[in-house]
């Protein structure tokens, strides 16, 4: 089965200084052994924002680790992301919570995985479980 990777997994891996880095590495190895690995364009864009990371670094890292790029974003992905983000904003208003606000990119990443029938490897299992209840999640 193909596993889509959330940005936080790769960022944790690159930090290399805390226990989440080891968890991320083990989760990636396990997912890779079980099928292909992929990131969508939204993850690529977020990775570019990580300090000292360039396009060439990301391309080389992904090539070396067997992570493919899926640049396609059909209308079904955009609609699913928009609907899930809309539902999230409604829930958030009702809850009046202090938790950090999620951004649209999170929902694009989730919709990309869900609409393509991929699993999603993430450290943010809670938000994706609520937003995409049928999406199979792997916790990093």
C-alpha positions as CSV (number, residue, x, y, z in Angstrom):
1,X,0.0,0.0,0.0
2,X,1.2,3.5,-0.8
3,X,1.9,5.8,2.2
4,X,1.6,9.5,1.9
5,X,3.9,11.4,4.3
6,X,3.0,14.4,6.3
7,X,5.4,17.3,6.5
8,X,5.9,16.8,10.3
9,X,7.4,13.4,9.8
10,X,10.2,14.6,7.5
11,X,10.9,17.7,9.6
12,X,11.2,15.5,12.7
13,X,13.6,13.2,10.9
14,X,15.7,16.2,9.8
15,X,15.9,17.6,13.3
16,X,17.7,14.5,14.4
17,X,17.9,15.6,18.0
18,X,14.8,14.3,19.8
19,X,13.0,11.0,20.2
20,X,10.5,11.9,17.4
21,X,13.3,11.7,14.9
22,X,13.9,8.1,15.8
23,X,10.1,7.4,15.7
24,X,9.9,9.1,12.3
25,X,12.8,7.1,10.9
26,X,11.3,3.8,12.2
27,X,7.8,4.7,10.8
28,X,9.2,5.6,7.4
29,X,11.2,2.3,7.2
30,X,8.1,0.3,8.2
31,X,5.9,2.1,5.7
32,X,8.5,1.7,2.9
33,X,8.7,-2.0,3.5
34,X,4.9,-2.2,3.2
35,X,4.7,-0.3,-0.1
36,X,5.6,3.0,-1.8
37,X,6.2,6.4,-0.2
38,X,4.9,9.6,-1.6
39,X,4.6,13.3,-0.8
40,X,2.2,15.8,-2.5
41,X,3.1,19.2,-3.7
42,X,1.8,20.8,-0.5
43,X,4.3,18.9,1.6
44,X,7.1,19.8,-0.8
45,X,6.2,23.5,-0.5
46,X,6.1,23.2,3.3
47,X,9.5,21.5,3.4
48,X,11.0,24.4,1.4
49,X,10.1,26.6,4.4
50,X,12.2,24.5,6.7
51,X,15.5,26.3,7.5
52,X,18.5,25.5,5.2
53,X,16.5,23.3,2.9
54,X,16.6,23.9,-0.9
55,X,14.8,22.3,-3.8
56,X,17.8,20.3,-4.7
57,X,18.2,19.0,-1.1
58,X,14.6,17.9,-1.1
59,X,14.8,16.2,-4.5
60,X,18.0,14.4,-3.5
61,X,16.7,13.4,-0.1
62,X,13.5,12.0,-1.6
63,X,15.5,10.2,-4.3
64,X,17.8,8.6,-1.8
65,X,15.0,7.5,0.5
66,X,12.6,6.3,-2.2
67,X,10.0,8.9,-1.7
68,X,8.0,9.8,-4.9
69,X,6.4,13.1,-5.7
70,X,2.7,13.2,-6.6
71,X,2.1,16.7,-8.1
72,X,-1.5,15.9,-9.3
73,X,-4.3,17.5,-7.5
74,X,-7.7,16.6,-9.1
75,X,-10.8,18.7,-8.3
76,X,-11.9,15.9,-5.9
77,X,-8.9,16.7,-3.7
78,X,-9.6,20.4,-3.6
79,X,-13.3,19.9,-2.9
80,X,-12.6,17.3,-0.1
81,X,-9.9,19.7,1.4
82,X,-12.3,22.6,1.3
83,X,-15.2,20.7,2.8
84,X,-13.0,19.3,5.6
85,X,-11.5,22.7,6.3
86,X,-15.0,24.3,6.4
87,X,-16.2,21.6,8.9
88,X,-13.1,22.2,11.0
89,X,-13.7,26.0,11.1
90,X,-17.3,25.4,12.2
91,X,-16.2,23.0,14.9
92,X,-13.5,25.4,16.1
93,X,-15.9,28.3,16.4
94,X,-18.3,26.2,18.5
95,X,-15.6,24.8,20.7
96,X,-13.9,28.2,21.4
97,X,-10.7,26.4,22.1
98,X,-7.2,27.6,22.8
99,X,-5.5,24.8,20.7
100,X,-3.3,26.0,17.8
101,X,-5.2,26.8,14.7
102,X,-4.8,24.4,11.7
103,X,-4.0,25.7,8.3
104,X,-5.6,24.8,4.9
105,X,-2.4,22.9,3.9
106,X,-3.2,20.2,6.6
107,X,-6.5,19.5,4.9
108,X,-4.9,19.5,1.4
109,X,-2.4,16.8,2.6
110,X,-5.2,14.8,4.2
111,X,-7.5,15.1,1.1
112,X,-4.6,14.1,-1.2
113,X,-4.1,10.9,0.8
114,X,-7.8,10.1,1.3
115,X,-8.8,10.7,-2.3
116,X,-6.0,8.6,-3.7
117,X,-6.6,5.7,-1.4
118,X,-3.2,6.2,0.4
119,X,-2.4,5.8,4.0
120,X,-1.1,8.9,5.8
121,X,2.0,8.8,8.0
122,X,1.7,11.7,10.5
123,X,2.3,12.9,14.0
124,X,-1.0,14.8,13.9
125,X,-3.3,11.8,14.0
126,X,-6.1,13.6,15.9
127,X,-6.8,16.3,13.3
128,X,-6.8,13.8,10.4
129,X,-8.9,11.2,12.2
130,X,-11.6,13.9,12.7
131,X,-11.3,15.5,9.3
132,X,-11.0,12.3,7.3
133,X,-12.6,9.5,9.3
134,X,-12.1,6.9,6.5
135,X,-8.5,7.7,6.0
136,X,-6.1,5.0,7.2
137,X,-3.5,6.7,9.5
138,X,-0.1,5.6,10.6
139,X,1.2,7.3,13.7
140,X,4.9,8.3,13.4
